[in-house]
Amino acid sequence: MTTPHTSVIRILLADDHALVRRGVRLILDREPDLEVVAEAGDGAEAIEMARTHEVDLVVMDISMPRMTGLQATRELLALKPGARVLMLTMHDNEQYFFQALKAGASGYVLKSVADRDLVAACRAAMRDEPFLYPGAVTALIHNYLDRVRHGEELPKQVLTAREEEVLKLVAEGHSSKEIAEMLFISIKTVHRHRENMLHKLGMRDRLELTRYAIRAGLIEA
C-alpha cells in the first residue's frame, strides 16, 4: 500500500518487441509506486516520448532499430539530466554492460530474470543506487583488478555520438542518401563522417565498419 507522501515513479518503457513491453508493463503496473506512462518501439521514439511526457525513469532495451538503447541513453540524459535509465536486456555480456555504464545507465537487468529483479532495480535507480546483476558485479571486479595489474585506464570514446549514429545506419545497410534523410544532414556530411570513421578506426570499407559496429554493440550479428 502507498502512503499519502509516497510519490509514484513515472516510467517510460522502450523495447522494439510489443510482446516484451506488454510483459514488462504487467510486472511494473502491479506495483502501487510504479506507473508506465509511455512506451517506445526504438531509441529515437524513446527520446521523442521523453520530450512530451514527464518521466522519472526509462527502462530501455539495448538492441533496437534506428537508434540503440545505448545511443538513446546518452541523448536522453543530456535532454533530461534528472531522469534515470535502466538497461533491460537479454545480453549477459561484459562489453554491453560496460558500455551501458559509460552511457550513464543506473542499472543493468537481464530479461531472463526481470520478474525477479526489475521492480527492485527501478526503486534502487530512483534512490541513486546502482543495480547490477550478479555476473556484472563479478565482471566489474575482474575488470578493475586487470586494469590495476596492468596499470591501464579505460579507453576513451573513439567515435563521436553523431559518428556512432552514422555507423549504426551504415552497418544496417542504409545508403548515404537514406542516412542523410534520416539524420537531416547532407549526403556530403554523411560521406565526411564515414571518412572520419574509417580514418579513426584504421579501416578500409563498409564491411570492416559493420564488423566494428557488431563488436561495439551498435547492431546485433
N, C-alpha and C positions, 0 to 999 in steps of 0.2 A: 504493500500500500504506500502511496506517496503521501507525504505530509504537505501542508499548505506552502512551506518555504522551499520545497524541492522543485527545481526547475527541470523542465523536460529538455532532453538533448535532441536537437533537430538534426536529422541525418539526411545526407544526400548519398544515394546508392548508385554506383557506376559499375556496370558489367555488361558485356555485349551479348550475354545469353539471358533472354527473358525468363527462362525457367529457373536459372540460378538466382536472379533478382527476386523472383517470387518466393523461393525457399528462404533466402536471407531475410526478406521482409517479414515472413512469418515468424522467424526467430526473434527479430527485433521488436516487432509490434506487440509481442506478448508481454513485453516489459513496460510497466507504467511510466518509467522515466525516459524511455526511448521512443522516438517517433520519426518514421521515414516521411520526409516532406517533399522529396523529389527523387526521380530516377533518371539515369542517363545510360545510353547504349554505347558510348565511347568517351574517350578523354576530352575531345573537343566539345561534345554536348555537355559533359560534366562542368566545364568552365562556364558555358552559357547558363546552365542551371544555377551555378553559384552566383552569377551576376544578378539573377532575377528572384532568387529565394534567399531568405535568411537561414543560413546553416551553421551549425556549430562543429559538425563532424562529417567527414566524407569517407565512406567505405568504398575503396577503389580496387578494381581488378588491375593486374599488371598488363596482361596481353590483350590489347583491344585494337580494332582497326582505326585508321586515320591518325590517332594520337594515343600513345601508350599511357598507362596509368602513371609511369614514372615521369614522363614529359608533362602530363596534366598536373601532377602533384606540384612540380616546380612553379608552373604558371599560376595554379590556384592559390598557393601560399603567398605568391607575390601580390596577387589580387586581394586576398583576404588573410593577412598575416595572423589574425586571431583564430582562424579555423584550425582544426586538427585533421590529419589524414591517417587512415588505417589501410594498409595494403591487405587485401583478401585474395589469396592466390592459390593455385594448385601446385606452384613451383616450390618444392623443398630444395632450394638451390642457393648456395652461398653468394653467387655473383648477383642474382636478383636482390637478395637480402641486403647486401652492402650498398647496392645502387639505390634501393628504397630509402635507406638511412641517409645517404648523401642527398637525395631529393628532398628530405625533410619530413619523411613519414614518422609518425609517433609509434607505430607498431606494425607487426607482420604476422598475419594469421593465416593458417592453412585452411583451404576449403574443406579438406577431409575431416577436420575437427571443429568446423565453425559452430556446430550446435553446442559444443562444449566450451569453446574459448571466446567466441565473438562478443558476447554480452559483457564479459569481464574486461575484454580488450577495449571496448567502447568507453566504459566507465574509467578505466585506467588512463586512456588518452586524454579525457577531459580533466583528470587530476594532474596532467603533465607527467605521468609516469609511463615510461616506455613499456610496451607489451611485446615480448618475444617468445616464440615457440621454443621448446627445449633444445632442438637441434641448432637453432640460431644462436643461442647462448654459447653452446659449445664452439660453434664456428667463430664467434667473436673472440673467445678466449684463445683459440688456436691462432687466429689471425694476429692478435695482439702480441702473443708470445713469439711468433715468427718474425714480426716486424722488429721487435726489441732485439731478438737474437741476431738479426742481420743489419741492425741499425738503419732500417729503411723508414721512409714516410709513405703514407698513402698517396697513390698517383693523383695528380690534379686532373681536372676535367680537360680532355683533349679538344673536343669539339664544342662550339657554342650551342646554345639551345636551338637557335634557328638552323644551324647546320645539321643538328640531330633530326629536326623536323623534315628537312630535305632528304637526309639519308634514309629515314624510315620510308618515305614515299618512293624514293628511287628503288629501294630493296623490295617494296611491294609491287614493283613493276610499272609504276606510273611513268608516262612520258614527261619530258621537260615542260611541254605545253600544259598538260594536266596539272603538274605540280605548281606551275605559275598561277593557274586559275584557282587552285585550292588554297594557296597561301597568299593570294592577292599581291603577287610580285611579278616582275617582268621575266621573260624567258632568259634574258641576258643575266639577270641576277641569279636565276637557278643555275645557269652554267658556271657563274663565278663561284657560287657556294660549292658546286661539285668539284671544280678545280682545286679550291682551297682544301676540301676534304681529302682528295687524292694526295695532295702535297703533304698535308699534316700527317696522314696515316702511312705515307710511303707506299701508296697503292697505284695500280695502273688502270683498272677498269671497273665496270659496274659489278661484275661477278665478285671481285675481291671486296668491294663495298658491301655487297649483300651478305657475304660471309661474316664480315666485321659486325654488321647490324644484328645478325643472329647471335654472335658471341656477346654483344653488348646488351642483349635482351630487348632490342627495339622491335624485333619481329620474332615469331616462332618459326622453327625449322620445319 
